[in-house]
Amino acid sequence: MQKTVYNKGSYNFRNNVTIDWCPGCGDFAIVTAVTQALSKMDMDPTKVVAISGIGCSGKTPHYLNIAGAHTLHGRAIPYAVGVKLANPDLNVLVMGGDGDMLGIGAGHFVAEGRRNSGIVVLLYNNAVYGLTKGQAAPTMPLGEKVKSIPRPSILGKINPSALALASGYTFVARAFSSEIAQLSDIIIKALNHKGSSMIEVLQPCPTYNDVNTLDWYRKRVYKLENDKSWDPEVNSADEDEEKFSRAYETAMTWGDKIPIGILYKNNIIPPFTERLTSIVPDYFKYPPANQDICDKNGYTLVDPFKTFNEKVID
Amino acid sequence: MDINLLVGGPQGGGIDSSANMINMAFSLAGYYIFGVREYHSNIKGRHSYIHLRIMRRRPGSLKYPVDIMVALDPDTLFEHMHDVSKNSKVIYDSAFEKFDLSQARMILPDTLARIKEELSKNNLPLNAAGVLEYYHSHGIKTISIPFDKVINENVPEGPSTRYYNTLGAGVTLALLGLDMDHAIAGIKYAFRKKPAVIEPNVKILNAAYDFVDKLGENIANLETYEAKPRMLLNGNDSVAIGKLMGGLRFQTYYPITPASDESNLLENHEEIEYLSEEAENLRKGGLVVVQTEDELAAVNMANGAALTGARSATATSGPGFSLMAEGISFAGMTEIPVVITFYQRGGPSTGLPTRNGQADLDFALNTGHGEFPKIVLSSGDMEECIYDAMKALNYAQKYQLPVIHLIDKTLANTMDLVPEIDVKKVKIEIPEYNNDENNYKRYSLNTSNGVSPYGVFGRDVFWMTGDEHDELGHVTEDPEIRDKMMEKRMKKLETAAMEIPLEDKAVLYGNKEADLTFVTWGSQKTLIMDLIDELKKENINANMLYLKMFEPFPSEFVESILGKSKTVIDVESNMTAQAAKAIRLNTGIKIDNYILKYNGRHMTIDEVLTATKNIIDGKSKMEVLKNGS
């Protein structure tokens, strides 16, 4: 199989497709942070893919000069997991809004924690459904009234980072779209993490959310890594309980002070891909995407009688 | 030799192992067996049964009344009063003789009311004595076996309930006159994974043969034959085998009856045994099967895996397929090669979760919003399940589109001895990959057949979106590109229609100049083939137009057959004759006669024969079949 050749090092991860997000949108920062991270890692552009669902966030893959799938509302995670498990060589980025990930796609968001496939989920949190004109997203607090909704929201909110922890993601971080360097650094660490990562990106929606504005966030966020004693990494089972509890407590911290940074990183839970090798020993060497399925004449390689021997009556 | 059998008992109560022993013994004795399993959506207790047929030639249908009925619970005696007739034998546990219908907790209220009415009509008491008297008065021989006594005398360590299945099977084998050696071989084979239980089970078998001996039944010794190795497969198994042979390396599923048996079998065979020496030097990994959180994830994860070039599929039934509709539309729009094996059961909604149906043809054809190309094919026997599963994966890759492979519950749960699998019957067709290094257009319009050069994640950089898109895969709403992309995608269906050989779309079985033409699809295929032979004996010359592919539809061929047929009868397991509807839609031809069944039970040859005669005799144009408990 011939492969597309790219010059490493000088590769431009941003393509020339015009971005049509509103001026001031937090999504721009994510594109910048992702391209910075990929450049810094000197990533082979054929080894990384971007997968999104529907909404403003869904457009992200089109703006990146890497393979991209702009899929269905809520279903970015299943697509990403399919890609990752069929070809574990690939780095898989998922871009999804709060509605995409926690409304219509909440089941997949939770299930991915159990799987821990090794994908990186970027959850764009601006508390509104932007592309459909600003309805309340699952991250909007009860009683909040932003300008795009007719009355205060009568639905409660989900805390994405806390839900990610409870679901089993082994890397959970919260970032803020104005802190691009920190976000880019978190993305690099997430891409280097073996299990699945969830990065919640707090960001303004300048068009519809006049409550959680850039200034509103700026006044509240503080970086966890500024506290030198902050160590979210779990490297042995005995430190997990304490670090998990502290991560959860920190994730739930909201209001006048909002912590950003890496909340939790568990290095001991094996990813789904590793679990597969207990069943298919050569899985990493010859994953589903990289196998011979027929001989040179096009005939099957599978011996049905030997493989399904228990069905043979002899 | 043509024996029809019924083994009934509580779900989870050993009827499977009973039938298995009978199957194994007769298989090893050189006979063919054919059977269907009928069961409730229930884990333990409700009445289930296996309907079997044993013949020297390979049967393709089942028949009522049965020759022998084995009742492993009292319910069986009441549920199948009409499934036996004069000279049939009913085997039951003597303990059932004390059974009163007021104890029949697991018989459904309406069924119970019907049974009571029947007994009352015959002035019989509403208990076992009543139903046994019913049998006697209809010339049916009942054989009472003190199950506990026979078992305790031979295997006193018990518990006796563990051996009910073997005793039932043993008495059946003895009554049929199968020699003891083959019966023992069958038991040994059935328990080959549990060698410790072989000895006590053989003791029970001996006791069963002794018991039958003492009955003084005049039993003919059955001839036995040299048996070549054969595979005992059901439809689920066959599709799984075909998929793996066809290069499937990624399968997703969410548990649902009657589809998940396929995925469970594949989960058991993620490590593959290879055919040739040549395979030594090839890249051999194995199969990945993923149980997903729901069917939305199942279809979309399969789509995702397909983006990497892995042959990818999922399997589901009606309720799951409903959830998959959006993902199938996406696969159509973005040209993802994916196969969805669709096991139809009784609908609508949860319907009859464990019963048969062919009511999802319309849905499969019209699934997903918008207009996009897809291939819809259907299988009717084990060999077709195997080779069609291979072909389905080929079609998906070759035309870069979703392929829906229809199976019905009867076929999924049909047990059949398959004498041969030809590993060279279907070639694996690898699609043409993009060779353009830096300017790859995944959706290139520079194609005459609608198929753009294939590209995969991990090799090529390209984009894809469920929005209308340009050649690169970016979102567009440009009206001219929209038209061109719609036309490019739909062109693939024309290409497929041209390239796929006719025999993969529809087949005419039997004499071209027949007086009577059956039209059918799915599991009725082999039944109608048997029926054509039966009708021949009565000097009725019939043939069958058997449909395999509904999209693209073989309109011209169907027209050429039906245009000159004299009497046409459409046979389907649904209420609205959906295949006939597809024929009318594609050819304008309206079929006049129908044999339909929608009670969820498998069709049997006797009822189709009666219905056919009613139609031929002009008594009716529409026959609704009712067989089955």
Interface residues (C-beta under 8 A of the other chain):
Chain A: M1 Q2 K3 T4 V5 Y6 V17 P45 T46 K47 V49 I51 I54 K59 P61 H62 N65 I66 A67 G68 A69 H70 T71 L72 G74 R75 I77 P78 Y79 A80 V81 G82 V83 L85 A86 N87 D89 L90 G107 H108 V110 A111 L276 I279 V280 P281 D282 Y283 K285 Y286 P287 P288 A289 N290 Q291 D292 I293 C294 D295 K296 N297 G298 Y299 T300 L301 V302 D303 P304 F305 K306 T307 F308 N309 K311 V312 I313 D314
Chain B: M24 S27 L28 Y189 A227 P229 R230 M231 L232 L233 D237 A240 I241 L244 M245 G246 G247 R249 F250 T252 L265 H269 E270 E271 I272 E273 Y274 L275 S276 E278 A279 L282 R283 K284 G285 G286 L287 V288 V290 T292 E293 D294 L296 A297 A298 N300 M301 A302 N303 G304 A305 A306 L307 T308 G309 A310 R311 S312 E326 G327 F330 T334 I386 M390 L417 I421 V423 K424 V426 K427 I428 E429 I430 Y433 N435 E437 N438 Y440 V456 F457 G458 R459 D460 V461 F462 W463 M464 T465 G466 D467 G473 H474 V475
